[in-house]
Amino acid sequence: MACGGAGWSSLPADLLLAVFALLPSDADRVRFRAVCAAWGAAAAAWRPRPWLVGSRTDRSGRGGGAVSSFWLSPSAAGGALLPFAANVPVGLEYLSSSRGYLALADPSAASPRAIVLANPVTGRRVRLPPIGFFKRWVDVTTVVLSADPAAAAEWEAVAVGFPTTCLAYYSSATGDWARLDYTAPGYAGVEHYGGRFYVAFRSQICVVEVVGGDTPAVIPLERADDDAGGGDGEGSDDEKPLLPGGGRRVVETHLVKFGADLLLVSVLDDVVYNSDDDMGGLAVDGDGCGKGGGVGDARAVEVYRVEWLWGGAVRLARVEDLGWNALFLGRNGAFALPAAEFPACRVNCVYLVDRQGHPDGVVRVLDMETQWTCCEETIRPEDGSRGSASSAGWARRGWFFPNY
């Protein structure tokens, strides 16, 4: 469709946006934006919804190449998850997401497997080489990009396996992965912030730097000793936990770009026992939703802002309130959204994707003020409905934010 005439190009922006929002597919939205500058500007005001993406598998571990997609619906009660068919290449398994791209791999291919970056909106694909130095039994859990490969002349990526025995650093300039040796317990959170990659383990925050050559290294940052440092002040930074947590086990650690700030977020075990009842010790609210969701599976979230000090040291400042914002956390990446611009989101809440490896998917919405689960939903891979009799379950799942 041409847009050179006065009629089509001068349509009101609000009318163009209303038409854009009603288009049935992402492919139609891409074509809409490409018509002309006026239509592209109107479409830029449209706020997409975050997706939940997951790969399906049966009980024997086969079938990991089938992908289910859900998005938050502002019209459904509590912003429920609704299934839809995303434009995901057939036969590839979901690994993680970053910068509007899904990181995918062929589950039937021999190890090590190549990684495919796919933008399900535009259809663009970027093939990355296999990470040959990851151990065969170590799965790639997260791939974080520094920029959109379609828009940047040069870009980088950091890949993480679990458990963490080393990291992998990719540069588009070299077209290959470099090994970053670093051994740390637990899950590693990665974020690209201020032009550099940062990695958070349970015990410290690190930066990926090029030191004395062309090969980058994982450099631990010095932490200022204060209340956020954790522990009793004894031992080195490597020995004491990054966050206090009250002795609770750290399930996941995330780094999240939050406006101009960098947040460190820990997901913790948080079973609350009450000697006055006989309900297994789990505190529940009036709606029957437990603090964290269920016995032995309860969760709490601690959020800290990373403050930069002289000499490259950092200090952690506790954040009790997210304001009119929501955090989306999954083992495969994390991001923040302002609820004022994305009405499907609950304000001051954390969206957790939990029960990794469990046949059913669970999404919890945790209120930051009360630390209570205000909404919990079990997601079935087939069609999003409860009570499915199929043996299919989740291999991986995580949040994705589309880039139009």
Secondary structure, 3 states (H helix, E strand, C coil): CCCCCHHHHCCCHHHHHHHHHHCCCHHHHHHHHCCCHHHHHHHHCCCCCCEEEEEEECCCCCCCCEEEEEEECCCCCCCCEEEECCCCCCCCEEEEEECCEEEEECCCCCCCCCEEEECCCCCCEEEECCCCCCCCCCEEEEEEECCCCCCCCCCEEEEEEECCCEEEEEECCCCEEEEEECCCCCCCEEEEECCEEEEECCCCEEEEEECCCCCEEEEECCECCCHHHCCCCCCCCCCCCCCCHHHCCEEEEEEEEECCEEEEEEEEECCCCCCCCCCCCCCECCCCCECCCCCCCCEEEEEEEEEECHHHCEEEEEECCCCCEEEEEECCEEEEEECCCCCCCCCCEEEEEECCCCCCEEEEEEECCCCCEEEEEEECCCCCCCCCCCCCEEEEEEEECCCC
